[in-house]
Amino acid sequence: MNELILHHYPQSPFAEKARLMLGLKGLSWHSVLIPPVMPKPDLIALTGGYRRTPVLQIGGDIYCDTALIAHRLEREKAVPALFPEGQEAIAAALAQFGDQLLFQHSIAINFQPHALQARFSGMPEEVVKGFLRDRQALFANGTASRPEPEVALAQWPVLMQRLETQLDRNGEYLLGDEPSIADLAWYHPLWFMAANAAVSVLLEDYPAIRAWMARINDFGAGASVRMEPEEAIRIAREATPEALPEQGFVSSAGLRLGDPVAVCAVDYGCDPVNGSLVHEEQDEIVIARDDPRAGRVHVHFPRVGYRVDVLKS
């Protein structure tokens, strides 16, 4: 049985979302720490260019984006369900709202000069400048829209009061009495706020939100064991990617199996990953690629938020 390997770093909001998925489901996993900024040579050996955090590895299969990682973990362990039966659409829609609008508001507020100073207190100036250069490159050429800090600050109380009211009236979680992917997607931008003393005050006036955050924090991160990047790459090199379904190939663009393609995110972190198309279905795109270090791997992407382009020979 191939084990779960999460490539992440501690301060990443989306990595926290993934760690909480693992904790909620009570899963064991291996932790590979990656740099928060480029270059990331060990991660790129597995993904082929995708640089966002986190990435889930299972043998020779590489899963990009927490939206897809969530569905892969549902296959790993069905309960507790991240997408509760009968509420799949609302859970996914709420998660998308948290991952996009709420996250971008949190980033805008955290990237104010005084908030950055607090977050990077004691670090060399060149480290801070390097981080900002990296994030500028990360968000270049994509469709992601981050509000100006003053706009985000004006809208933040509106978003928080809506959440406060919802939690006060409708149970302990966003969909009622049981947690779902929606809770984790709304939690991680607030977790990022709470971790910065310069802006955490913006959560103080919401007791229901603070209690909800405490409940989610109690999920923990499952049981993890540290793994070195070289070991993860060795595992990928010696593994055979999981067999793909023989049925269900439903290319929306008339692509054929084996076509050379490039897959990239459309919002941010738009670095293309080149490979040959080996599977495409309603909500997933899989390409095969060969790497000198990692060997033959299958890289998996969600369909929503990504584009596929045919490479011309």
N, C-alpha and C positions, 0 to 999 in steps of 0.2 A: 504494500500500500504506500503510495506517495504521500509525503507529509506536507502540511501547509507551511509555506515560507513567505513571510511578509517583509518586503523591502520598504523601509520607512525611516523617518527620523522623529525624535520625541516631540518637537515643537510644531509639527505639521497638523493643522486642523483636520484635513481629510484623513491623515493617518490615524488621528484620534477616533474619527468615525469608524474606520476599519477595525481598530483595536477593540472598540466597544461592540461591534458586530461579533467578534470572536468571543468576547466576554459574555455577551448575552446568550450565545449559543453554547457556552461552556466548552469551547474547543481548545485543543493544544496546538501550538505552532512554534515555528522557529523564527527568530528575530534577526534580520540582517539590517544593520544600520547603514544608511547611505548619506552622502553629503547633502546639505540643504540647498546648495548652489552647484551649478556646473563648474568643472566637468564632473561627470558621473560615469567613468569608464566601465565599472563592473555592472551597473544597472543597464547601460546602453548595450553591453554585450548580450544581454537577455532580451531587451525590448527592441533593439535596432534603431533607436532614436527617440522613443517616447521617454520624456524626462520627468513627468509629473509624479507626485507622491500621493499615495503608496502604489505599489505593484504587488500582486499576489502571484506566487509561483507554486505550481504543483507539478513536480517532476520537470518534464519538458514543455509544459503548458504555462504561458505567461498571460495573466489577466490584468488589463489596464482599466483604470477608472473604477471608483468605488461603486458606481451604479451597476456595473457588471460584476464586480467582486461580490456584491450583495446577493445577486442571483446564483453565483457559483457556490456561495456558502449555504444557500437554501438547499442546493443539491447535496451538499456535504452533510447537513443536519437539518431536517425539516422543521423541528420545533426547538425553541420558540420561533414562530414564523416572523420574518422581517416584513413579509407581504401577507397579512392575514387574509384568509379565504373570504371572498365577498367584498373585500376592501382593497383589492390590488391596485385599482386605478387611483383611488384617492390617496393611498399611501405613496405611490410613485409620484403623483402630482405634488403633494406636499413636500416630499423629499427634494424634488427638482427646485421648488421655491426656496427651500433652505439652502441648498447647495449653490444656488445662483444669486438671487436677490439678497437674501439675508447675509450670505458670505461676503458679497461685494460691499455691502454696507459696513460690515465688521472690518474688512480690510481698509476701506477708506478712512474709518475712524482711527484704526491702529497705525496708519501711515502718516498721521499728523506728526510734525517735527517733534513736539514734546512727548508724544507717545512712542515714537521710534527711539528717542533718547532714553526713555525709561526701559524699554524692552532690551536695548543693547547697552545698558549701563555697564561701564567698566571694560567694554570691548574696544580694541584699537579702532581708530577712525577708518583705516583702510578696510577692515572687515565689514564695517557698516556700509561703506561706499560700494564694496564688492557685492554685498547683498542687494543693494538698491539697483545696481547695474543689472544684476541677474534677473530681478523681478521686472525691470523695465523690458528686458528681452523676452521674458516669459509671456508678458501680456501684449507684445507687439504683434501686429498682423492678424489679430483675432477679432471676433465680434463682441467679446465681453465688454460690458459697459459698467464702469465703476463711477458712482456719483462723486461729485466734489465733496470734500469733508464737511462743509457747512450744510450741504443738502442732506448728507447722510445723518448728521447730528440732528437736523430738524425732523427727519423722518423716523429716527430710531425710537423715540417714545411712542409713536403711533404703532409701530410693529410690535414693540414690547407690550403695550397695553392690550392689543388684540390677543397676544399669547397668554397674558396674565388672566384675561377674562375667560378664555377658552379653558384653561387649566382649572380655574376656580369653579367653573360651572359643569364641566363635562368629564370628571374623573381624573385619574392620576397621569394620564398620557394623552397625546393628541387625538388618538382614535378611541379613547375611552379608558378601560381598565387594564389593557395590555399594551406593552410597548411595541413599536414597529420601526421600520426604516425611517418613517417621518420624524420620529423623536430624535433619532441619531443625527439626521441631516439638519435639524433645527438646533440641536445642541452644540455641534462643533464650532459654529461661528461665535456662539456665546461663551463657550469654553476658551476660545482665543481671546475674547474680551476680558474674561475673568482673570486670565493669566497675566494681564498687564495692569499694574497698579495705577497707571496714569488714566486709564479709561474704565476700569472695573466699577467705578462709582455709578456708571450708567446702568448697572443691574441692581442697585441697592433698593430701589423703591418698589420691587416686585417680589413679594414674599412667595407667591405661588410658583413663580419661575425659579426662584432659588431652591425651593423644596423639590421641584421637578428635576433640576440639575443635580441635586444631591442623590435622588433616586437613580438617575442614569449613571452617575459616577460610580454608584455601588455595583453596577454590572461588572466592573473590573475589565480586565483585558485577557481573560482566560489564562492558561498556563503556557508561558513562553520560555524558550531556551535560546541563548545567544548562538548565532551561527556566523562564521566568517564569510565574506563575499565569495572567496575562492571556492569554498565548499559548495555554496549554492550553484555556482557555475559548473562545478564538477558534476553535481547531481543532474543538472540540465543536460550536460554533454552525454552522460551515460544512460539517460532515460529515453524512452520512446513516448512521444506525445500520445495523449489519449485518443482512441479510435473515434472518428467523427461519424455522425449519423449518415447512413447511406441515403436516407430520404430527407426531404425538407429543404433542399437547395432552392432558394427563392430570390434570386438576384433581382433587385428593383431596377437595375440599369442595364440589363441584358448581358451581364458578364458571364464568363464561362469558367469552370474549374480549371485552374492552372494559369489563368491570365496573370501577367505581371502587373501589380497594382501598388499604389501608395495610399496609405491610410493616415489621416491626421485629424486632430481635434479642430473644431471650427471656432471655439470661443477663446481659448488661450493655450499656450504650450503647443503650438501648431506645427511642431517638427514632424515631418513625414516619416513613416516607417514603410520601407519597401519590402516586398515579398511576393509570393505567388498565392493567389486566392485558392483556399482549400475548402472553405465552407462559408455559407451565408444563409441566414435565416431571418425570421421576423425581427429579432432583437439582438442579433450577434453577427459579427464579422470575424473570420479567422483567416490569418495568412501564415504561410510557412516561410521561414527564412533560415539561412545557414550562416553561422558565425564561426570564425576561427577558434574562439574560446569555448562557446556554449554549444556548438554543434547545431543539429537541426532542432528548431523549436517552433511551436505554434503560438502565435501572438494573437490574443483575443481582444476585441473591442466591442463596446455597445454600439448599436446602430445610431441611436439618438445622440446628437452632438458630434458626430464624426462624418467625414466624407471619404469616398473611395474614388480614386482617379486611376485610369489605365495608364501604365507606363508604355511609352512608344519605344520600340526597339530601334 
